[in-house]
Amino acid sequence: MIITEFMRGGTLQKYLMNMYPNCLDLELAARFALEISRAMTYLHAKGIIHRDLKPQNLLLSEDQNMVKITDFGLAREEIIGDMSTEAGTYRWMAPEMFNVFGESNTKRYDHKVDVYSFSMVLWELLTSKIPYKGRNSMIAAYAVVTQNMRPSTDDIPKEMVPLLVSCWAEDPADRPEFIEIKYFLENFIHYLCTPDMSPPRMIKIGHANEVSATGECPCTSHLKQKAKGVCAKPSSAASRFFRCFRSCF
């Protein structure tokens, strides 16, 4: 028997559905995203991949000011070269997890599938909409894989677009680690709460060995060698730039 905390606020999915067509306050949306990124940073540091990150698996506190991750039914320990398709929920599923041609489940993936799913959750936090609403889930997933389809960013605050685009990059190696996402969101919230702060500027997020100087590793401890290999690659211009701020640590 597993005993877990009772979250009286219900699921994030229901909360957003009840709010539509209105959207969350931008600061609250960013705070929810920050709490999720902190939890995922911890899970990845323990070598755990959730594999089904979505609003239905995110629960709110009674005052609906705190979000926590639940439902680890599909979670598993990350083992290099031994993560094969297919698991998760199609609308939030990373393209590398989707067996689009019905072949044997031999495609490999890693912890970056959670970063892709996070991008869909973040998009929902900012729009109160379901990704690809009006499309069949399977058809939407097929378009994601074969046509590189992504949700529209037309109504997304411009400061958040680079983060979204980076997190849902087709190549998992181009997606940021959750610790990078966490740093971005912390500074973004600080920017929102400081009216007289200088406008944000674009900077390039450091590589893994630079981030680790803070005392936190952006990759799981048992994947350090792999992380160095991936993170040391030159970042792509489109997906490795975040909006950061002059007050960055």
C-alpha positions in Angstrom: 0.0 0.0 0.0 1.3 3.5 -0.9 0.1 6.5 1.1 0.4 9.9 -0.6 -0.5 13.4 0.3 -4.1 14.4 -0.3 -4.2 17.4 -2.7 -7.6 19.0 -2.3 -7.2 21.4 -5.2 -7.7 18.7 -7.8 -5.8 18.3 -11.1 -4.2 21.1 -13.1 -6.2 19.8 -16.0 -9.5 20.5 -14.3 -8.3 23.8 -13.0 -7.3 25.0 -16.5 -10.5 23.7 -18.1 -12.6 25.6 -15.6 -10.6 28.7 -16.3 -10.9 28.6 -20.1 -11.3 30.9 -22.0 -9.4 33.0 -19.4 -5.8 32.4 -18.8 -3.7 32.2 -15.6 -2.0 35.3 -14.4 1.5 35.1 -16.0 3.3 35.2 -12.7 1.2 32.3 -11.3 1.7 30.3 -14.5 5.5 30.8 -14.2 5.4 29.8 -10.6 3.6 26.6 -11.4 6.1 25.9 -14.1 9.0 26.6 -11.7 7.6 24.2 -9.1 7.3 21.5 -11.8 10.9 22.2 -13.0 12.2 21.9 -9.5 10.5 18.6 -9.0 11.8 17.3 -12.3 15.3 18.5 -11.6 15.2 16.3 -8.4 13.7 13.3 -10.2 16.3 13.4 -13.0 19.1 13.8 -10.5 17.9 10.5 -9.1 17.9 8.9 -12.5 14.1 8.7 -12.8 12.2 9.6 -15.9 8.5 10.3 -15.4 7.4 9.6 -19.0 3.8 10.9 -18.6 4.1 14.5 -17.5 0.8 16.2 -18.2 -1.8 18.4 -16.4 -3.8 15.3 -15.4 -0.8 14.1 -13.4 -0.2 17.5 -11.7 -2.2 18.1 -8.5 -2.9 21.4 -6.8 -3.0 22.3 -3.1 -6.2 23.3 -1.5 -5.5 27.1 -2.0 -4.5 26.2 -5.6 -1.2 28.0 -5.2 1.1 25.0 -5.3 1.4 22.2 -7.8 2.9 18.7 -7.3 3.7 15.8 -9.6 1.9 12.5 -9.2 1.2 9.2 -11.0 4.5 7.5 -11.4 2.9 4.4 -13.0 5.0 4.9 -16.2 8.1 6.2 -14.4 11.3 4.2 -14.6 15.0 4.4 -13.8 17.0 5.7 -16.7 19.4 3.1 -18.2 21.5 4.2 -21.1 20.6 2.3 -24.2 17.6 0.5 -22.6 14.7 3.0 -22.9 12.4 1.9 -25.7 9.0 3.1 -27.0 6.2 3.4 -26.4 4.7 4.9 -23.2 3.0 8.2 -22.2 0.0 10.1 -23.6 0.2 11.1 -27.2 -0.5 14.8 -27.0 2.3 15.3 -24.5 4.6 12.6 -25.8 8.0 13.4 -27.2 8.4 12.5 -30.9 11.2 10.0 -30.2 8.8 8.0 -28.0 6.1 7.6 -30.7 6.3 4.4 -32.8 4.8 6.1 -35.9 5.3 3.3 -38.4 4.2 0.5 -36.1 7.7 -1.0 -36.0 9.1 -3.0 -33.1 9.7 -0.9 -30.0 13.4 -0.4 -30.5 13.6 3.4 -30.7 15.7 4.8 -27.9 15.2 7.8 -25.7 16.4 9.4 -22.5 15.3 11.9 -19.8 14.8 14.6 -22.3 11.4 13.2 -23.1 10.2 14.8 -19.9 11.5 18.2 -21.1 9.3 17.9 -24.2 6.3 17.0 -22.2 7.0 19.9 -19.9 6.8 22.2 -23.0 3.3 21.1 -23.7 2.3 21.6 -20.0 3.9 25.1 -20.1 2.0 25.9 -23.3 -1.2 24.9 -21.5 -0.4 27.0 -18.4 0.0 30.0 -20.7 -3.1 29.4 -22.9 -5.5 27.3 -20.8 -5.9 25.2 -24.0 -5.3 21.5 -24.7 -2.5 21.0 -27.3 -3.8 20.3 -30.8 -7.4 20.6 -29.6 -9.9 19.5 -32.3 -7.4 16.9 -33.6 -7.4 13.2 -32.9 -4.6 12.4 -30.5 -3.0 9.8 -32.8 -3.2 12.1 -35.8 -1.7 15.0 -33.8 1.1 12.7 -32.7 1.7 11.6 -36.3 2.0 15.2 -37.4 4.4 16.0 -34.6 6.7 13.2 -35.8 6.4 13.4 -39.5 5.8 17.2 -40.0 7.5 18.6 -36.9 4.2 20.2 -35.9 4.0 22.2 -32.7 1.4 24.3 -31.0 1.1 28.0 -32.1 3.1 30.6 -30.1 1.0 33.5 -31.5 -0.7 34.2 -28.1 2.3 33.3 -25.9 4.2 36.1 -24.1 7.2 36.8 -26.2 9.6 36.3 -23.2 8.4 32.7 -23.0 8.6 31.7 -26.6 12.4 30.9 -26.6 11.9 28.6 -23.7 9.0 26.8 -25.3 10.8 26.4 -28.6 13.9 25.1 -26.9 12.0 22.6 -24.8 10.1 21.1 -27.7 13.1 20.9 -30.0 13.0 17.8 -32.3 16.5 16.8 -31.4 16.5 15.8 -27.7 20.1 17.0 -27.4 18.9 20.5 -28.2 16.5 20.6 -25.3 17.7 22.1 -22.0 18.1 20.3 -18.8 15.5 21.0 -16.1 18.1 22.8 -14.0 18.5 25.4 -16.9 14.7 25.7 -17.1 14.6 26.3 -13.3 17.2 29.1 -13.5 15.3 30.7 -16.4 12.0 30.7 -14.6 13.5 32.0 -11.3 14.9 35.0 -13.2 11.7 35.5 -15.2 9.6 35.7 -12.1 12.1 38.1 -10.5 11.8 40.2 -13.7 7.9 40.2 -13.4 8.1 41.2 -9.7 10.6 44.1 -10.3 8.8 46.8 -12.4 11.9 49.1 -12.6 14.2 46.3 -13.6 16.1 46.6 -16.9 14.5 44.9 -19.9 15.5 41.3 -20.4 18.3 40.5 -22.8 19.2 37.3 -24.7 22.1 35.3 -23.3 23.4 31.9 -24.0 22.9 29.4 -21.3 26.1 27.8 -20.1 27.1 24.2 -20.7 26.8 21.5 -18.1 30.3 21.9 -16.7 29.6 25.6 -16.2 26.3 25.0 -14.5 27.8 22.4 -12.2 30.0 25.2 -10.7 26.8 26.2 -8.7 26.9 22.9 -6.9 24.1 21.3 -8.9 24.5 19.0 -11.8 22.0 19.3 -14.7 22.3 15.6 -15.5 21.7 12.5 -13.5 24.7 11.4 -11.5 25.1 8.1 -13.3 25.0 9.8 -16.7 27.8 12.3 -16.1 29.9 11.1 -19.0 27.0 11.2 -21.4 25.9 14.6 -20.1 29.4 16.1 -20.8 29.3 14.7 -24.3 25.9 16.2 -25.1 26.2 19.5 -23.3 29.6 20.3 -24.6 28.3 20.3 -28.2 27.9 23.8 -29.7 24.3 24.9 -29.0 22.0 25.5 -32.0 21.0 29.1 -32.5 17.3 28.4 -32.5 16.9 26.1 -29.5 19.7 26.9 -27.0 19.0 30.6 -26.4 16.7 31.6 -23.5 15.6 35.0 -22.4 17.5 35.7 -19.3 18.0 38.9 -17.3 20.6 41.3 -16.1 20.1 40.0 -12.6 21.1 36.4 -13.5 23.4 34.8 -10.9 
